[in-house]
Structures are given as structure tokens and as C-alpha cells.
Amino acid sequence: MSRKGTQADCTGYWVNSMSKVAAVIVAAGKGTRMGGEKAKQFLPILGKPILVHCLEVFEKCNFIEEVVLVAGENDLEECRQLT
């Protein structure tokens, strides 16, 4: 396979420069198996919620044109506050 006209993206995969790429982040879990009061996507690591760390990685990737966050209805307001 020729790699002409392609570039490595932030994940190391080769993508066509004409490709449109979207990231879908599914953060609709409740975290019940962890036994905490908060869903794990909102638990802090190094001062930021896990979800923020995840979103930042995809926002920095030049090949991703759109980031779609899927969250539970009860978590929508908390997600909005992360931005």
C-alpha cells in the first residue's frame, strides 16, 4: 500500500489528507462498579476530571475536525460546566 498523500495523525495511524475524522467520546457511564458518588468520567486526576483529559487529547489532534461527546441526560449540566 502506498502512503503517498497520507500523513500520520496523533494516534500514529495513517489517514488520507482528504479524510474527515470525528471522535465520538462515550461518557455516559454511572461508575457504580467503582462505588463512588460521582461517575468516573468526572473523577479528578492531576486536578482535572478524567473526561477533560480525554477531550484535550482529541482537541489537540489536527486530523479530528469534530468531537462528539455522548453523555447521560443527568450529566449534561456537569459536562457543560467542563468547557
C-alpha positions in Angstrom: 0.0 0.0 0.0 1.4 3.4 -1.0 1.4 6.1 1.6 1.6 8.9 -0.9 -0.8 11.7 0.1 -1.1 10.4 3.6 0.2 11.6 6.9 0.4 10.0 10.4 -2.1 11.6 12.7 -1.8 12.0 16.5 -2.6 8.3 17.1 0.1 7.1 14.7 -2.4 5.8 12.1 -2.1 6.9 8.5 -5.0 8.9 7.2 -5.7 10.4 3.8 -5.4 14.2 3.9 -8.9 14.4 2.4 -10.5 12.4 5.1 -12.8 14.0 7.6 -12.5 12.5 11.0 -14.7 12.8 14.0 -14.1 11.5 17.5 -17.0 10.1 19.5 -16.4 10.0 23.2 -18.9 7.9 25.1 -19.1 9.2 28.7 -22.5 8.0 29.7 -21.5 5.6 32.5 -22.6 5.9 36.1 -19.5 4.4 37.7 -21.5 2.2 40.0 -18.8 -0.6 40.0 -16.3 1.9 41.4 -18.7 2.5 44.3 -18.2 6.3 44.3 -20.7 9.0 44.5 -19.6 10.5 41.2 -19.4 8.9 37.7 -15.8 8.0 36.9 -15.6 10.4 34.0 -15.9 13.3 36.5 -13.3 12.0 39.0 -10.2 14.2 39.2 -6.8 13.1 38.1 -4.0 15.6 38.5 -6.5 18.3 39.2 -8.8 17.7 36.2 -11.7 15.4 35.6 -10.8 12.3 33.6 -13.2 13.4 30.8 -11.3 16.7 30.4 -8.0 14.8 29.9 -9.7 12.8 27.2 -11.3 15.8 25.5 -8.0 17.6 25.5 -6.2 14.8 23.6 -8.7 14.8 20.8 -8.9 18.6 20.6 -5.2 18.8 20.0 -5.3 16.3 17.2 -5.1 18.1 13.9 -6.9 15.5 11.9 -10.0 15.5 14.1 -12.5 18.0 12.8 -15.3 17.3 15.3 -15.5 15.9 18.8 -18.9 14.4 19.8 -19.5 13.8 23.5 -22.2 11.3 24.4 -23.3 11.7 28.0 -26.2 10.7 30.1 -29.1 13.1 30.4 -28.4 13.6 34.2 -24.8 14.5 33.4 -25.4 17.1 30.7 -25.1 20.1 33.0 -21.9 18.9 34.6 -20.5 18.3 31.1 -21.4 21.9 30.1 -19.5 23.2 33.1 -16.3 21.4 32.0 -15.9 23.7 29.0 
